[in-house]
């Protein structure tokens, strides 16, 4: 019987429900963030949105054909929780070459719901309350809350922009990892939001520091692996460094590579004792990911290695078109006085805004940092949306982001050209 039908006498003795209070572990998280502010703002102002990093064009036709075929061939029910057989076999084949060792598909690969879940399930499976998790700042904004949900303590090692290059202090990293007895080092290369690709020498330095610790595990987020612009050397993963295979999980996904960010097909690759930690969580969080999408990605990974349009492979084509977009936007930004740090990978460009003076209502805006005020000014005055860099820093390091904003160039040529046109008037605000 519905509660409303109960007699008043019975209702009077029933316990009344208290107001719902969020769990303490999410109490510090806000519903308002950079995405909930600037994406609606872009839509309202009909601005060119160079803020959020999702590709502005269609997935390759061969991938869409494979998806349709997978559905028609009835790959539509639950699949193996650890990953669809055809996909884990293809991933093992590819990573055996990249990591310079034989990857066992059934025990050293786990397919998850995008790289976001790869990070989440890895942290949940590895981190105990109070464990320290080290990452470079700026950092992808989801890392910090995911560490905190796992009960971990985020520890940031700042990177600084010196002569348009991102650098880090080896001593600070050693203090954080070794002296701090870190459980996890969360590494991201190519890096979001900076666009930095850690060099082989830098990765060897990082690996050497990690090997000084008896328990530190590396989570290497390599989601932008195929969006890299360094012609002089092949892609290098820290998992391929001496002594790192047994303590590294490589995390990645198909979304950025194939322009299917809504499919959420991600994976973890690493030694079986670490993969089992991820799978223990993944099996309870989502059990498995879309079977048809996994089958489509499995078929497409091999096809992507074949000649594509005017390039030796789809991956080479992807890098070439992004390089063109990077160079166009960087030139447009430089032309109006913004100083871009030319990215070595990913599809983001970070700019220095210290050479600009905004109207006083923005310069003196209360409750926001200068980078945030500049992005509001840019959107409201010129109809172009960028993202402030402060959300990518811990609170004690946000002074480093005061004059930094991020632009995404994973958009159509028409969108980038329109943004460049709209930005022309910005030069009048140069100091």
Long-range contacts (C-beta under 8 A, 24 or more apart in sequence): 25-148, 25-149, 25-151, 26-149, 28-148, 29-145, 33-141, 33-391, 34-141, 34-387, 34-388, 34-391, 38-375, 38-379, 38-385, 38-387, 41-376, 41-379, 41-385, 42-379, 42-385, 45-379, 45-380, 45-383, 45-385, 46-383, 47-379, 47-383, 47-384, 47-385, 48-383, 48-384, 48-385, 48-411, 48-415, 48-418, 48-419, 48-422, 49-385, 49-411, 50-329, 50-384, 50-385, 50-386, 50-407, 50-408, 50-409, 50-411, 50-415, 50-416, 50-419, 51-375, 51-385, 51-386, 51-387, 51-406, 51-408, 52-387, 52-408, 53-192, 53-346, 53-347, 53-348, 53-408, 53-410, 54-261, 54-410, 55-256, 55-259, 55-261, 55-410, 55-411, 56-410, 56-411, 56-412, 56-415, 57-259, 57-412, 58-259, 59-258, 59-259, 59-260, 60-258, 60-259, 60-300, 60-308, 60-314, 62-300, 62-303, 62-314, 63-258, 63-260, 63-296, 63-297, 63-300, 66-295, 66-296, 66-297, 66-299, 66-300, 66-303, 67-292, 67-293, 67-296, 69-296, 69-299, 70-291, 70-292, 70-293, 70-295, 70-296, 70-299, 71-292, 73-295, 75-291, 75-292, 75-294, 75-295, 76-291, 76-292, 77-291, 78-287, 78-288, 78-291, 79-288, 79-291, 79-294, 80-288, 81-279, 81-282, 81-283, 81-287, 81-288, 82-106, 82-109, 82-110, 82-111, 82-275, 82-279, 82-282, 83-109, 83-110, 83-111, 83-267, 83-288, 83-294, 84-111, 84-288, 84-291, 84-294, 84-295, 84-298, 86-294, 86-295, 86-298, 86-299, 87-111, 87-265, 87-267, 87-294, 87-295, 87-297, 87-298, 87-301, 89-298, 90-297, 90-298, 90-301, 90-302, 91-267, 91-269, 91-301, 92-269, 94-301, 95-250, 95-269, 98-235, 98-237, 98-240, 99-237, 99-239, 99-240, 99-245, 99-250, 99-269, 100-240, 101-240, 101-245, 103-269, 104-272, 107-272, 107-275, 107-276, 108-269, 108-270, 108-271, 108-272, 108-275, 109-267, 109-268, 109-269, 109-275, 110-267, 110-268, 110-275, 110-278, 110-279, 110-282, 111-265, 111-266, 111-267, 111-288, 111-289, 111-294, 112-266, 112-267, 112-268, 112-278, 112-282, 112-286, 112-289, 113-264, 113-265, 113-266, 113-285, 113-286, 113-289, 114-253, 114-255, 114-264, 114-265, 114-266, 115-221, 115-223, 115-251, 115-252, 115-253, 115-255, 115-266, 116-142, 116-264, 116-266, 117-264, 117-266, 117-282, 117-285, 117-286, 118-221, 118-251, 118-252, 118-253, 118-266, 118-267, 118-268, 118-278, 119-143, 119-146, 119-186, 119-219, 119-221, 119-251, 120-146, 120-149, 120-281, 120-285, 121-268, 121-278, 121-281, 121-282, 121-285, 122-219, 122-249, 122-251, 122-268, 122-277, 122-278, 123-147, 123-149, 123-150, 123-152, 123-184, 123-219, 124-149, 124-150, 124-281, 125-277, 125-278, 125-279, 125-280, 125-281, 126-183, 126-184, 126-217, 126-274, 126-277, 127-151, 127-152, 127-183, 127-184, 128-183, 131-182, 131-183, 131-184, 132-176, 132-180, 132-181, 132-182, 132-183, 132-184, 133-182, 133-183, 133-184, 133-185, 133-186, 134-173, 134-176, 134-177, 134-180, 134-182, 134-184, 134-185, 134-186, 135-185, 135-186, 135-187, 135-188, 136-168, 136-187, 136-188, 136-191, 137-392, 137-393, 137-394, 137-397, 137-400, 138-193, 138-194, 138-389, 138-392, 138-393, 138-401, 139-186, 139-188, 139-392, 139-393, 140-188, 140-192, 140-193, 140-221, 140-392, 141-391, 141-392, 143-186, 144-394, 147-186, 152-183, 152-184, 154-394, 155-180, 155-182, 156-393, 156-394, 156-397, 158-393, 158-397, 158-400, 159-194, 159-196, 160-400, 161-194, 161-341, 161-350, 161-352, 161-404, 164-339, 164-340, 164-341, 164-342, 165-341, 166-191, 166-194, 166-196, 166-341, 168-202, 170-205, 170-209, 173-206, 173-209, 174-209, 174-212, 177-209, 177-210, 177-212, 177-213, 177-216, 178-209, 178-212, 178-213, 181-213, 181-215, 182-213, 182-216, 183-215, 183-216, 183-217, 184-216, 184-217, 184-218, 184-219, 185-210, 185-216, 185-217, 185-218, 185-219, 186-218, 186-219, 186-221, 187-218, 187-219, 187-220, 187-221, 187-238, 188-220, 188-221, 188-222, 189-220, 189-221, 189-222, 189-238, 189-345, 190-222, 190-224, 190-225, 190-227, 190-228, 190-343, 190-344, 190-345, 190-346, 191-224, 191-345, 191-346, 192-223, 192-224, 192-346, 192-348, 193-346, 193-348, 193-350, 193-387, 193-389, 193-392, 193-406, 194-341, 194-343, 194-348, 194-350, 195-341, 195-342, 195-343, 195-344, 195-345, 195-346, 195-348, 195-349, 195-350, 196-343, 196-344, 196-345, 197-228, 197-229, 197-230, 197-344, 197-345, 198-238, 200-233, 200-236, 203-236, 203-238, 203-241, 204-241, 206-238, 207-238, 207-241, 207-242, 207-243, 207-244, 210-244, 210-247, 211-243, 211-244, 216-247, 217-247, 217-248, 217-249, 217-274, 218-244, 218-247, 218-248, 218-249, 219-248, 219-249, 219-251, 220-248, 220-249, 220-250, 220-251, 221-251, 221-252, 222-250, 222-251, 222-252, 223-251, 223-252, 223-253, 223-255, 223-256, 223-266, 224-256, 224-345, 224-346, 224-347, 225-252, 225-257, 226-257, 226-315, 226-318, 226-319, 227-256, 227-257, 227-318, 227-319, 227-322, 227-345, 227-346, 227-347, 228-319, 228-344, 228-345, 229-319, 229-322, 229-323, 229-326, 229-343, 229-344, 229-345, 230-344, 230-345, 239-269, 239-270, 245-270, 245-271, 246-271, 246-273, 247-271, 247-274, 248-274, 249-274, 249-275, 249-278, 254-297, 254-300, 256-347, 257-304, 257-315, 257-318, 258-297, 258-300, 258-304, 260-293, 263-290, 263-293, 263-297, 264-289, 264-290, 265-289, 265-290, 265-293, 265-294, 265-297, 322-347, 322-409, 322-410, 325-409, 325-410, 325-411, 325-413, 325-416, 326-409, 328-409, 328-413, 328-416, 328-417, 328-420, 329-407, 329-409, 329-416, 329-419, 329-420, 332-416, 332-419, 332-420, 332-423, 333-407, 333-423, 335-420, 335-427, 336-423, 336-424, 336-426, 336-427, 336-430, 337-426, 337-427, 337-430, 338-426, 340-407, 347-408, 347-409, 347-410, 348-406, 348-407, 348-408, 348-409, 349-406, 349-407, 349-408, 349-409, 350-389, 350-404, 350-405, 350-406, 350-407, 351-386, 351-404, 351-405, 351-406, 351-407, 352-403, 352-404, 353-403, 353-404, 353-405, 354-403, 355-430, 355-431, 356-426, 356-429, 356-430, 356-431, 357-429, 357-430, 357-431, 358-429, 369-398, 369-401, 369-402, 370-402, 370-403, 371-401, 371-402, 371-403, 371-404, 371-405, 374-405, 375-405, 378-405, 378-426, 382-422, 382-423, 382-425, 382-426, 383-422, 384-419, 384-422, 384-423
